[in-house]
Amino acid sequence: VFYETLHLSALPNYTTGGTIHIVVNNQVAFTTDPRAGRSSQYCTDVAKALSAPIFHVNGDDVEAVVHACELAAEWRQTFHSDVVVDLVCYRRFGHNEIDEPSFTQPKMYKVIKNHPSTLQIYHKKLLECGEVSQQDIDRIQEKVNTILNEEFVASKDYLPKKRDWLSTNWAGFKSPEQISRVRNTGVKPEILKTVGKAISSLPENFKPHRAVKKVYEQRAQMIESGEGVDWALAEALAFATLVVEGNHVRLSGQDVERGTFSHRHSVLHDQETGEEYCPLDHLIMNQDPEMFTVSNSSLSEFGVLGFELGYSMESPNSLVLWEAQFGDFANGAQVIFDQFISSGEAKWLRQTGLVMLLPHGYDGQGPEHSSARLERYLQMSDDNPYVIPDMEPTMRKQIQECNWQIVNATTPANYFHVLRRQIHRDFRKPLIVMAPKNLLRHKDCKSNLSEFDDVQGHPGFDKQGTRFKRLIKDQNDHSDLEEGIRRLVLCSGKVYYELDDERKKVGATDVAICRVEQLCPFPYDLIQRELKRYPNAEIVWCQEEAMNMGAFSYISPRLWTAMRSVNRGDMEDIKYVGRGPSAATATGFYTFHVKEQAGLVQKAIGKEPIN
């Protein structure tokens, strides 16, 4: 990631005031000769693109190495820009201690075998110049060896404690062994109104684009009426309420200021002067402009996601979000997901609360812009599909013990609460959001402002307060026991709205539709509740993705485990409705897409038995 780091070094909101890059240049890329490993003379030539100084230094000359590193540090502190130190050295044992490098580099390793070590060279130099005696060298070497041997012996009985690996900024956070109380994420109505007016207002002399002006007028009306809150406003409310509570919010990614789908408009541009205005920077009097950061990123998903991961690990009290332009653009950052985000806590005991927004949904845009590859992230989830953990609210550690969370929210209010939940807890866990596309402007994908507040009796407030709903039950007024329902359709994401439209169209009052908003970790307790509510219902999982994609492979064993716990049948009793297996995520023909989508929706709601 060296080139990407250099590329970010002078960009707004990514500069670090200079980075010292130390290259341990050991001449060996496993079995590849340097002449086959790069096109330039030096491996550090890439830094010339930034005109960064590059110090090449002999790794066998200890004092020269120290001098070069001191010079690099002084450069960085003086000019606040990048600098590179190239330590020209070698690997004595090749790629590792069991490698045989002479297979491919016999001449080099004949020289290395007869070459004294760096320590021996420095011993000889000190003795020749009379600075130290052999007794001094022996005493220092014995002291170091004693320390190393003592630590080696102690390491055999060492048991790592996760809290020991959290830096000062993480003081007070809990490890998975400790129960973290679930907190409400609702906000006082007066605060919602106040920040809502602030984020939907523009200065009098500011002249936005007429289309953007209309968007802000509509947002102001949503706040005033308390009705019809859309996705973008819900997100802005989540950011604003966290900022006024004293939390830093940082959002980055390609085109995030405007939003890929022209929905966010967090930074506005005066159409006459070009001046920029960010309403989220003006929530309170004399607000620190650094409290909210939104930044269009460079075009390297790999480099930028890695940067945001590091930022989130150093700033646990900040809500740090990275948004892919389309969900499948995250493919370019897959190494960060695989090596660090999904397994960082398991490997290195390091927590992160990083949020990844991956736009996902089948809208007929073709195979490259439909799927965020939900199945990949679910496959990397480490919760056991055959064991139901303790789900009692005061004892539940399900999220703490899982490697990450994956949600597919279908209401603006639920999106608001899941973002706030990231901060309002005593631990940190990565969050992957299958972000919507057409739901951003869907006529039914709206929430009332009362679903965001903490007032008892308002929609969204239940016996545990106002918070993110892991599962949204059927929106028809069903009782705790509905024996007349013939089919229970479980789904996730925007396909719900299409299913609900079809149900209304054909008058299928004997079909219940429940939305699984949190896929991972799986909401066993809420699924059990719905299975008990509909004791005679056929159980269907409906998705718009292909059978070998989407959530089906993840959901089915966990759904079966929940069914088994309430005596509701076997794996064969889970009926699948969705697209068939496919190599490509989606068809490239819009008419085919419409036909496929209508077919699966009709099948899920229709009276014909599902085989």
Helices and strands as residue ranges (DSSP letters): H 2-8, E 20-25, H 34-37, G 45-50, E 54-58, H 62-79, E 83-88, G 101-103, H 106-113, H 118-129, H 134-155, G 162-165, G 168-170, H 189-199, H 210-225, H 231-244, E 249-253, E 268-269, E 276-277, G 279-281, G 289-291, E 292-296, H 301-314, E 319-323, G 327-333, H 334-336, I 337-341, H 344-348, E 355-359, H 374-379, H 398-401, E 405-407, H 412-423, E 431-435, G 438-440, G 449-451, E 461-462, E 465-466, E 471-472, E 487-491, H 495-506, E 511-516, E 518-520, H 524-533, E 538-546, H 552-565, G 571-573, E 574-579, H 590-605
